[in-house]
Amino acid sequence: MLRNTLRSIAAMLLLAAAAFTLAPAAHATQRPTASAQAADPSSPGAYAVAYTDVTVSASGRSYNARVWYPGTTGGANAPVAAGSHPGLAFGHGFFQGITQYESLLKHYASWGIITVAPKSQGGLFPSHSAFADDLNAALTWLTTQNSTTGARFEGAVNTGQLAVSGHSMGGGAALLAASRNPAVKSVSTLAAAETNPSAITASGALKMPVQYVGGSSDTIAGVAANQQKMYDAKPSATQLRVITGGFHCGFEDSSGIGCDSGTITRATQLKLTYGITTAWLLYTLGVDSSLYDQVWGSAAQNLSGVVYSAKP
């Protein structure tokens, strides 16, 4: 009997050991795979980031610019990554160099967006109207490059996926540019400021989706006097995203003379900005339809630290 009892105990121990060994494997099969998890546009994308300095000559405009783009490797003048990529023209703020936006523009490139940043209209007396034309010229230049044999961006631009964006003065100029260019399919602005001619008036005529992003602590181009009025003027397919505690210069990589401050860190504000604007551009340009929830759905409406208003 003792022998039988010992055999029974041994059998139970073996079964327990087998169950313990198999349990982690069974649990592992229930974890979502990387491809099944939702994309996080606030984190860097999959592309290496490259850049090149160019002279844009198009539509009667000529100026220097830097282009950030998805590359086969990172760094200056690397080959463009395979595929057909959306194009974006980005406008800097008043008296601000394009290097102030390097982290944001590199972020867009990591998600596959070819981004042209004009260096024009950088003096004390810029023309908002001319800046809008410069942004449109950047898109025309990209379109031409796409069909130019031997050009760096030959065959690399999806000319049906073009957008404009910008900060402060550049945001207002982006709205003016979109009102003049039917090729623009999406607009995203950061602390967009009123311009001459009026960006508020231009907003009312825009047909494509438009996003206004502002900061609640902005004392330079405050939400109430600027982005709220633009949003109110724009018909459907628009949203206003206000970062709680965000400040005007928080959309840049550093602050200079005359800058304001907020109640959140620059890193926090930029991280939110990356996610909000990248999701918007990729979704509204038709690059990634899975981002709907992060643009119009509950994920957007309940994003911590951001007040959401929308007219889908």
PyMOL commands that set and color helices and strands:
alter all, ss='L'
color gray80, all
select helices_A, chain A and resi 2-28+34-36+98-110+128-146+169-180+199-205+227-233+248-251+266-284+289-295+298-301
alter helices_A, ss='H'
color red, helices_A
select strands_A, chain A and resi 48-58+61-71+75-76+85-91+114-118+157-167+184-190+210-215+238-243+306-311
alter strands_A, ss='S'
color yellow, strands_A
deselect
rebuild
show_as cartoon
